[in-house]
C-alpha cells in the first residue's frame, strides 16, 4: 500500500484593525517593520503594506 503525503498548508498572516495608520506606526516603532508599499481603495482605506527587516 502506497503512503499518501498531504501537502503542507499555506498560511498568509494578516491583520485587521480599526485604525490601520496607527497599527502601521506601532509595527514600525515596535517590531522594526518598514513601509514599502501602500494600497488604498477609493475611500482611502489602507489594504496592504511592507515587510519586516530586523536590525542586524
C-alpha positions in Angstrom: 0.0 0.0 0.0 1.4 3.4 -1.1 1.7 6.0 1.6 0.0 9.3 0.8 1.7 12.6 1.7 -0.5 15.6 2.4 0.8 18.9 1.3 1.7 21.5 4.0 -0.9 24.2 4.4 -0.1 27.6 3.2 -0.7 30.4 5.7 -0.9 34.1 5.0 -0.7 36.2 8.1 -2.9 39.3 8.1 -4.1 42.0 10.5 -7.5 43.7 10.7 -7.8 46.8 12.8 -9.9 49.9 13.1 -7.0 52.3 12.6 -4.6 51.0 10.1 -2.4 54.0 10.2 -1.9 53.7 14.0 -1.2 50.0 13.6 1.4 50.5 10.9 3.1 53.2 13.1 3.2 50.8 16.0 4.6 47.9 13.9 7.4 50.2 12.6 8.3 51.5 16.0 7.9 48.3 18.0 8.9 45.5 15.6 11.0 47.2 13.0 8.6 46.9 10.1 9.3 49.1 7.1 6.6 50.6 4.8 7.4 49.6 1.3 4.0 49.8 -0.4 0.6 51.0 0.5 -2.7 50.1 -1.3 -5.7 52.2 -0.7 -9.3 51.9 -2.0 -11.1 55.0 -3.4 -12.4 55.8 0.2 -8.8 55.9 1.4 -8.8 52.7 3.4 -5.4 51.0 3.7 -5.2 47.4 2.4 -1.6 46.2 2.4 1.9 47.1 3.3 5.6 46.4 3.8 7.9 43.8 5.1 9.8 43.0 8.2 13.5 44.0 8.3 15.1 43.3 11.7 18.2 45.3 12.7 21.5 43.5 12.3 
